[in-house]
Amino acid sequence: MYRVEDRHWWYRGMEAVTRAVLDRRVHSTSRLRILDAGCGTGAAITTYLADYGTVTGCDVHPLALKFCRQRKASRLTFASVSDLPFASAKFDLITSFDVLYERAVSSDLSALREFSRVLVPGGRVLLRLPAYDWLRGQHDKLVHTGRRYTAKLIARLLEESGFAVEHLTYANTFLFPIALVKRLAEKVFPPRDGSSDLALDAGRLNGVLQKILAAEAPLAAGVGLPYGLSVIAVGRKRTP
Ligand SMILES: C[S@@+](CC[C@H](N)C(=O)[O-])C[C@H]1O[C@@H](n2cnc3c(N)ncnc32)[C@H](O)[C@@H]1O
């Protein structure tokens, strides 16, 4: 991830989509207290979340935190999303990008309840998760997927953990047909090598694919997209 996340079309395109979703709901000048839960190797923290406030990152992988430090992220905690070492009502915004789907997260619902605890009333959670269990492929084996989601399922989990659903959309919609063909082909002809989708070098297409994904940003942040490879949700913690 560290090697590819600065230039791979998927990361750069998703950054455009995520910024658009955030810009609709939070102001970049509001200096929020942000937790990036499951921050990975830190690109989101240092490339764009820092524009919205002071970002703390947490992850259970020591190597991920080491790469975050190489990116000069300074507020880092070795901690699980299921047991956050923070006082209640400490953050205004929690982002969690492609984390709760992991097998290592034994209960997504418990993690969301923990997010709710450390958020101020009215605080927001922004989730991005892989879509549709029937789309499982080789990539999922390599990235330890425990489950994939639908918008409906995420809405239910948010409601059950104390959030009002503010926004729901799929993303990576325009390229969905290509991904579908690839995943179906994998089912018929299982690949022998062990490479994930992120290892795919798109070569000269990298810029084009990035533009196609980024072009979804206004729709994903606005009316929402009806299907796609990822689901994005914004929940707002209910006031007691
Ligand atoms: C697919 S990566 C996503 C990383 C980053 N959020 C991003 O979008 O690039 C999933 C991350 O979740 C972390 N993770 C897995 N289980 C976790 C847990 N229980 N608590 C915190 N982080 C966890 C992994 O170590 C990994 O860094």
The ligand as a MOL file (V3000), in Angstrom:
LIG
                    3D

  0  0  0     0  0            999 V3000
M  V30 BEGIN CTAB
M  V30 COUNTS 27 29 0 0 0
M  V30 BEGIN ATOM
M  V30 1 C -7.1590 -2.1940 3.6500 0
M  V30 2 S -6.2440 -1.3780 4.8890 0 CHG=1
M  V30 3 C -6.8740 0.2780 4.7760 0
M  V30 4 C -5.9280 1.2660 5.3460 0
M  V30 5 C -6.3190 2.7290 5.1950 0
M  V30 6 N -7.5180 3.0310 5.9530 0
M  V30 7 C -6.4810 3.0980 3.7490 0
M  V30 8 O -7.5990 3.4200 3.3140 0
M  V30 9 O -5.4840 3.0770 3.0170 0 CHG=-1
M  V30 10 C -6.9470 -1.9740 6.3850 0
M  V30 11 C -6.2180 -1.4830 7.6220 0
M  V30 12 O -6.9850 -1.8410 8.7700 0
M  V30 13 C -6.0880 -2.2300 9.7840 0
M  V30 14 N -6.8360 -3.0060 10.7670 0
M  V30 15 C -7.2840 -4.2840 10.6840 0
M  V30 16 N -7.9400 -4.6270 11.8020 0
M  V30 17 C -7.9170 -3.5400 12.6150 0
M  V30 18 C -8.4080 -3.2650 13.9150 0
M  V30 19 N -9.0740 -4.1900 14.6220 0
M  V30 20 N -8.2010 -2.0500 14.4480 0
M  V30 21 C -7.5050 -1.0890 13.7560 0
M  V30 22 N -7.0090 -1.2990 12.5110 0
M  V30 23 C -7.2110 -2.5030 11.9530 0
M  V30 24 C -5.0110 -2.9920 9.0480 0
M  V30 25 O -3.8210 -3.1140 9.8080 0
M  V30 26 C -4.8390 -2.1260 7.8060 0
M  V30 27 O -3.8710 -1.1150 8.0150 0
M  V30 END ATOM
M  V30 BEGIN BOND
M  V30 1 1 1 2
M  V30 2 1 2 3
M  V30 3 1 2 10
M  V30 4 1 3 4
M  V30 5 1 4 5
M  V30 6 1 5 6
M  V30 7 1 5 7
M  V30 8 2 7 8
M  V30 9 1 7 9
M  V30 10 1 10 11
M  V30 11 1 11 12
M  V30 12 1 11 26
M  V30 13 1 12 13
M  V30 14 1 13 14
M  V30 15 1 13 24
M  V30 16 1 14 15
M  V30 17 1 14 23
M  V30 18 2 15 16
M  V30 19 1 16 17
M  V30 20 1 17 18
M  V30 21 2 17 23
M  V30 22 1 18 19
M  V30 23 2 18 20
M  V30 24 1 20 21
M  V30 25 2 21 22
M  V30 26 1 22 23
M  V30 27 1 24 25
M  V30 28 1 24 26
M  V30 29 1 26 27
M  V30 END BOND
M  V30 END CTAB
M  END
